[in-house]
Amino acid sequence: MGKIKVGVIGCGSIAQHRHIPEYVANEHVQVTAFCDVKEERAQKYAEHFNAKAYTSYEELLKDGDVDAISVCTPNVLHAPITIAALQAGKHVLCEKPMATSKKEAEAMIEAAEKSGKKLMIAHNQRFVASHQKARSIIESGVLGKIYSFRTAFGHGGPEGWSVDGTNSWFFKKELAFIGAMGDLGVHKTDLLRYLLGEEFVEVAAFVEGSAKENSTVDDNAVCVLKSESGVIGTLAASWAYNGGEDNSTVFYAENGIMRLEDDPNYSLIIQYKNGNSERHSLGAIQSNEEGKQTNSRVVEQFINSILEDTTPPVCGNEGKKSLQVILAALESSESKRTVRI
């Protein structure tokens, strides 16, 4: 088959730093269309890549020269655009969090099933080298039973990253629906589900907005999670880690402790109970920090699933399960109760 023709809907930071460069680097892809509510943004990319520019996603979806799209819009538009694209016969790579409710997520999954097209959610943490190695270590059983974990994803906030700075949609509840918990926390719920190989069944959380002025969403969240087999741990998501980024995960197990992305030189460290230790240097984790842009492998996985006609590794159902954990965290924070998933 010829090249897969891709349209990008939403030309903000995530499109500029991740989707567009990764599509351009992929030999199987030709980017043929760009859409943004700000015409000059779409126009700039269209001119640069000899593609078409749109300000209406409905118009782009009528374009027969587009096989697949990336949805890189504010969160509340993820579901409606994804569903419309699938119904128009396009494959979809959708940014996270995939939707603002379980019902929306299910409608997206149903649209993918009916259309026979691929739906992938852009969770990149599973494709980080240290995380893939960690999964095989946990599966191998060398750590014994996993008792507990802690994971964190925090940085100084989207104002340093978003094309609109402090005026970004990230801070507006009517566009974002959720703050740091949806921006960062959902990545970690997806990672933990992948690493543990099981689902979370209970969540207790504090989801607060204390650090950002003129924001109507959360910027600091701490959750306690319990898995099916009884593994318990904490997940922190924050836009107020003002001295740099934390993207670390630690597992506490029967035979020792495994630290991921917790040391600047070694992306995976195991400290065994018997005194032995292992250190692995497996390359850098993706970061929003300047000069640390690495390939997230999300686009590569999405395109491969189209070429090989396989289920994408983070399909709609996987996205929904990771979303449900953060929805439960919101519910827990509001009700002051532990929520069962």
C-alpha positions in Angstrom: 0.0 0.0 0.0 1.1 3.6 -0.5 1.7 6.0 2.3 -0.8 6.5 5.1 -2.2 10.0 4.7 -2.6 11.7 8.0 -4.5 14.8 9.2 -3.7 16.6 12.5 -6.6 18.2 14.3 -5.3 20.8 16.8 -1.9 22.3 16.1 -0.9 23.2 19.7 2.1 22.0 21.7 1.4 18.3 21.7 1.0 18.3 17.9 4.1 20.5 17.4 6.4 18.5 19.8 5.2 15.0 19.4 2.7 14.1 16.7 3.9 16.2 13.8 7.7 15.4 14.1 7.0 11.7 14.7 4.7 11.5 11.6 7.3 13.3 9.5 10.0 10.9 10.7 7.9 7.9 9.8 8.6 6.6 6.3 5.1 5.2 5.9 3.3 8.5 6.5 2.5 11.6 4.5 0.8 14.4 6.5 -1.8 15.9 4.1 -4.0 18.1 6.3 -3.8 20.4 9.4 -6.8 21.8 11.3 -6.9 24.4 14.0 -9.4 27.0 15.2 -6.6 29.6 14.7 -6.3 29.7 11.0 -2.7 31.0 10.9 -1.6 28.0 13.0 -3.0 25.4 10.6 -1.8 27.5 7.6 1.8 27.7 8.9 2.0 23.8 9.0 0.1 23.3 5.8 2.5 25.6 3.9 5.6 24.0 5.5 4.4 20.5 4.6 2.6 21.2 1.3 -0.7 20.1 2.9 -4.2 21.5 3.2 -5.3 23.8 6.0 -8.7 23.7 7.7 -10.4 25.6 10.6 -13.3 23.1 10.8 -12.6 19.5 11.7 -15.9 18.5 10.0 -14.5 19.9 6.7 -11.2 18.0 7.2 -13.1 14.8 7.8 -14.8 15.1 4.4 -11.3 15.1 2.8 -10.9 11.8 0.9 -7.1 12.4 1.0 -6.9 11.6 4.7 -6.7 8.0 6.0 -6.0 8.7 9.7 -6.1 11.5 12.1 -4.5 12.7 15.4 -6.9 14.4 17.8 -4.7 17.0 19.6 -7.5 19.3 20.9 -8.6 20.4 24.3 -9.9 17.4 26.3 -13.7 18.0 26.0 -13.4 17.7 22.2 -11.6 14.3 22.2 -14.8 12.2 22.1 -16.9 14.2 19.6 -14.0 14.5 17.1 -12.9 10.9 17.5 -16.4 9.6 17.0 -17.0 11.8 14.0 -13.6 10.7 12.5 -14.3 7.0 13.0 -17.7 7.4 11.4 -16.1 9.1 8.5 -13.9 6.0 8.0 -10.6 7.4 9.4 -8.3 5.7 11.9 -7.8 7.8 15.1 -4.9 8.5 17.4 -6.4 10.4 20.3 -4.6 12.3 23.0 -5.2 11.5 26.7 -7.4 11.6 28.7 -9.5 9.9 26.0 -12.8 11.4 27.2 -14.5 13.2 30.1 -16.7 10.3 31.1 -17.1 6.5 30.9 -20.1 7.0 28.7 -18.1 9.0 26.2 -15.2 6.5 26.2 -17.7 3.7 25.5 -19.2 5.6 22.6 -15.7 6.0 21.1 -15.0 2.3 21.5 -18.3 1.4 19.8 -17.6 3.8 16.9 -14.3 2.1 16.4 -15.9 -1.3 16.4 -18.6 -0.3 14.0 -16.3 1.4 11.6 -13.6 -1.3 11.7 -11.0 1.4 12.0 -8.2 1.7 14.6 -8.5 3.7 17.7 -5.4 4.3 19.8 -5.0 6.5 22.9 -1.7 8.4 23.2 -0.4 6.9 26.4 3.4 6.8 26.0 4.7 5.6 29.3 4.4 2.0 28.4 6.9 2.4 25.6 9.7 3.9 27.7 12.6 1.4 27.8 12.9 1.3 31.6 9.1 0.6 31.9 9.2 -2.2 29.3 12.1 -3.8 31.1 10.3 -3.4 34.5 7.3 -5.2 33.2 9.4 -8.2 32.1 11.2 -8.2 35.5 7.8 -8.2 37.4 6.5 -11.0 35.1 9.7 -13.0 35.7 9.0 -13.2 39.4 12.5 -12.3 40.6 11.1 -9.6 42.8 8.6 -12.0 44.3 5.2 -10.7 45.5 4.7 -7.0 44.9 3.4 -5.3 48.1 3.3 -1.6 47.3 4.3 1.2 45.0 4.6 4.9 44.7 4.5 6.9 41.5 4.6 10.6 40.7 4.3 12.7 37.6 4.8 16.4 38.2 6.3 19.5 36.6 5.9 23.2 36.9 2.7 23.3 34.9 1.4 23.5 31.3 2.0 27.3 31.1 5.6 26.5 30.3 4.6 24.1 27.6 1.3 25.1 26.1 1.3 27.4 23.1 -1.1 29.7 25.0 1.0 30.0 28.2 -1.0 31.0 31.3 -4.1 31.6 29.1 -4.1 27.9 28.0 -7.2 25.8 27.8 -5.5 23.5 30.2 -6.6 25.8 33.1 -10.3 26.1 31.9 -12.6 23.5 33.3 -15.1 23.9 30.5 -12.4 22.9 27.9 -10.1 20.7 30.0 -12.6 19.1 32.4 -9.7 18.0 34.6 -6.3 19.4 35.5 -3.0 17.7 36.5 -4.9 14.5 37.3 -6.0 14.1 33.7 -2.9 15.6 32.1 -0.4 13.6 34.1 -2.2 11.2 36.5 -3.9 9.3 33.7 -0.5 8.5 32.2 0.6 6.9 35.5 -2.7 4.9 36.0 -2.0 3.5 32.5 1.6 2.7 33.3 0.7 1.0 36.6 -2.0 -1.2 35.0 0.5 -2.2 32.3 3.3 -3.0 34.8 1.2 -4.8 37.4 -0.8 -6.6 34.7 -4.0 -6.1 36.7 -6.8 -3.6 37.3 -7.4 -1.2 40.1 -10.5 -1.8 42.1 -10.5 0.9 44.8 -9.4 4.6 44.8 -9.2 7.2 47.6 -8.0 10.7 46.6 -7.5 14.3 47.3 -7.7 16.3 44.1 -7.0 20.0 44.8 -6.5 23.3 43.0 -4.1 25.3 45.2 -1.1 26.4 43.1 -2.4 28.1 40.0 -4.2 31.5 39.9 -7.0 32.0 37.3 -7.4 28.2 37.0 -10.6 26.3 37.5 -9.0 22.8 37.5 -6.9 20.7 39.9 -3.1 21.2 40.0 -2.2 18.8 42.9 -3.6 15.4 43.3 -2.6 12.5 45.6 -4.4 9.1 45.3 -4.2 5.8 47.1 -4.9 2.9 44.8 -5.6 -0.8 45.4 -5.4 -3.5 42.8 -7.4 -6.7 42.3 -4.8 -8.8 44.1 -4.3 -6.3 46.9 -1.3 -4.3 45.8 -1.6 -0.8 47.3 0.2 2.4 46.5 0.2 6.1 45.9 0.0 8.2 42.8 0.8 11.9 42.8 0.1 14.2 39.9 1.1 17.9 40.1 1.6 21.1 38.1 3.5 22.6 41.1 6.8 20.7 41.1 8.7 24.0 40.5 12.3 22.8 40.6 12.1 20.3 37.8 10.2 17.2 36.7 9.5 14.1 38.6 8.4 11.0 36.6 9.4 8.3 38.9 7.9 5.0 40.0 9.1 2.7 42.9 7.9 -0.8 43.6 8.3 -2.4 47.0 8.4 -6.2 46.8 9.1 -9.4 48.7 12.7 -9.6 47.4 13.7 -6.0 47.1 12.9 -2.5 45.7 12.8 -1.5 42.1 13.2 2.2 41.2 12.2 3.5 37.8 13.3 6.9 36.4 14.3 7.8 40.0 18.0 8.4 39.4 19.5 10.8 36.9 22.0 8.2 35.6 20.2 4.9 35.9 16.7 4.6 34.6 16.1 1.2 36.4 17.7 0.2 39.7 16.9 -2.9 41.8 18.1 -3.1 45.4 17.7 -6.7 46.5 17.0 -7.7 50.1 20.1 -9.9 50.0 22.4 -6.9 49.4 22.8 -7.3 45.7 21.8 -4.6 43.3 21.3 -4.0 39.6 21.6 -0.7 37.7 20.4 -0.3 34.1 21.0 2.8 31.9 18.3 2.5 29.3 18.1 6.0 27.7 16.0 9.0 28.7 12.3 9.1 29.4 10.3 11.6 27.3 10.1 15.0 28.8 8.6 18.4 28.1 11.8 20.0 29.2 13.7 21.9 26.5 16.2 19.8 24.6 14.9 16.5 26.0 12.3 15.7 23.3 12.6 12.0 22.6 10.5 9.9 20.3 7.5 8.7 22.3 7.0 5.7 19.9 3.2 6.4 20.1 2.9 7.3 16.4 5.1 4.4 15.4 2.8 2.0 17.3 -0.4 3.6 15.8 0.9 3.4 12.2 2.2 -0.2 12.7 -1.3 -1.2 13.9 -2.8 0.2 10.6 -0.1 -1.4 8.4 -0.3 -4.8 10.1 -4.0 -4.7 10.8 -3.5 -5.4 14.5 -5.1 -4.0 17.7 -3.2 -0.9 18.8 -1.3 -1.6 22.1 -3.3 1.2 23.9 -6.7 0.6 22.3 -9.9 2.3 23.3 -10.7 -0.3 26.0 -7.2 0.2 27.6 -7.7 4.0 27.5 -11.1 3.6 29.2 -9.7 1.5 32.0 -7.0 4.1 32.7 -9.6 6.9 32.5 -11.9 5.1 35.0 -9.2 5.3 37.7 -9.0 9.1 37.4 -12.8 9.5 37.3 -12.9 7.4 40.5 -10.3 9.7 42.0 -12.4 12.8 41.2 -15.5 11.1 42.7 -13.5 10.1 45.8 -12.2 13.7 46.3 -15.7 15.1 46.0 -17.5 12.5 48.2 -14.7 12.1 50.7 -15.1 8.3 50.4 -13.2 5.4 48.9 -14.6 4.6 45.5 -14.9 1.1 44.0 -14.3 0.8 40.3 
